[in-house]
């Protein structure tokens, strides 16, 4: 499904978009409820992402991946996430 192979230099959302969807960057941004400018800053490494729970859920739904897969791609084990 990937339009191109992603590299380790890509930010994880861009990698997920390319590997799991056929959406353009703009389509993906809108469906995830993100700002285009903010997303592009994240991809370029100019700022750190702070996704809301709703945005994380949107990414997982759009990419058809589990929360576990999402956090694994970020290098985070769900077991390490503290419960509130």
C-alpha angles and dihedrals in degrees: 000000000000118000090208138352112275121227131217087251092067118096111250097250091053090048091050091048092052097042101041108028142043091218126125116240091257093049091049093048093051095046091049093049094241134142114250093222093048093047092051091049089053093049091049092047093242094126139014119253121245107185121189119230088253092054091048089051090049092051091049092048094047093046092041092231133132124250086248091057091047093052092042089057087054090051093249124128113217087224087065094057110100119233118235 
